[in-house]
């Protein structure tokens, strides 16, 4: 396994993808579920995640350890931070788009008024 990387700099999705080729079948179930449902997984306890994946709770905890977390709560905290960051970026993009649309509407309204003035 590759060991020259600082895992603290990787978010949970990056860690899952990094280790994926070395996962057992059980770990693959958990990893794939998180990748596909990270926005829901953030709210799950280890017991709930285990149930959703069809694995044991101890498998979920071992999975967290395997991808270099101290435990499930450490992994969940990282997932929460990732989601918080993702939402913040999405909100920024949405706000930027909204501002551009508002400016465009204002410009179109201004052009119509100018056109009305010149065309009588």
WOFEN-V86742 format. One record per helix or strand. SS is the DSSP state (h for helix, s for strand). FROM is the first residue (numbers start at 0). TO is the last residue. Records with the same first field share a line. If there is no record, write none. Layout:
SS = FROM-TO / FROM-TO
//
This chain:
h = 6-8 / 11-21 / 24-40 / 45-52 / 56-65 / 71-118
//
